[in-house]
């Protein structure tokens, strides 16, 4: 399917034919209650992925690795992060 082909310049493929995904936006959040603790997760939209392919990631890990996503208006495209604006 030609619509699924990505130009290699925008992906930045490494010598070992791998690339790093970059988070674009936080779409949603949830807190799951376990027996002894609560686990906060965020749904992350990644660059070069469709919204349907967004993944749930641990909120604390994402805050440590990508703090700019949790700042006001914090996403790569400089748009509005509607998750944070709803708080």
N, C-alpha and C positions, 0 to 999 in steps of 0.2 A: 504494500500500500504506500504510494508515494507521499501521502500526507503525514506519515510517521517518520520520515527521514529527517534527521537533524543535521544542520551544517556543523562540521567539526570545529570551525573557528569559535563558535559560541559555547561549545561544550568543554573545550580545553582538555583534550585527551592526553594523559600522561604517557611516558615511554612504555610503561607496562600495560597499556591499553585500558586503564581504569580512569575514572573521573570522579570528582567530588560533587555530590549533590549540594545545592545551596538552598536553604529554606527561604521562601518568599513571603509567606504570611501565615499567621495563626488564624485558623478558621473557626475553632470551637474549643471548649474546655469541658472537662468532667472530673468528678472526684468519685473514685470507687472506694467503698468502705469494705475493708477486710476485717478480720476478727479483732485485730489489735491496733490497726492504724488505717489512716486514709491515704490513698494514693492519687495525687493530682496528675492528670494527663492533658495534653493539648493536641489538637488535630492540626498537622502542619502540611501546608501546600509547598511542594518542592519545585524548583525551577525545572523546566522541561518535562513536567508531569501534568496530567489532567487533574481536575478537582476530584474526580472519582478515585484517583490513585493516592490521595492524601493519606498520611499515616498518623496513627496515635503514638505520641512519644511522651516520655516522662517530662513533666514540666520543669523539674529542678535541673535535669540534664540540659534541656534546651536553654534555660536561663543562663547556665554556666557557659555553654558553647556559643550561643547567639544572643547576647543580652540586648542587642539593638531591636530584636523583634518585640520586646516587652516595653520599649520606650514609647512615648506618645507618637503616634503616626509611624511606628517602626516597622517598615517592611522595605524590601530591596527596591521596589518601584516607587518609593516615596509617596504612596497613596495612603488612604486612611485605613488603619487597622481596626475594623469594626468590632473585633472582639474586645479590645481594650477600651474603645470609646463607649461600649455598652455598659461598662462597669461604673 
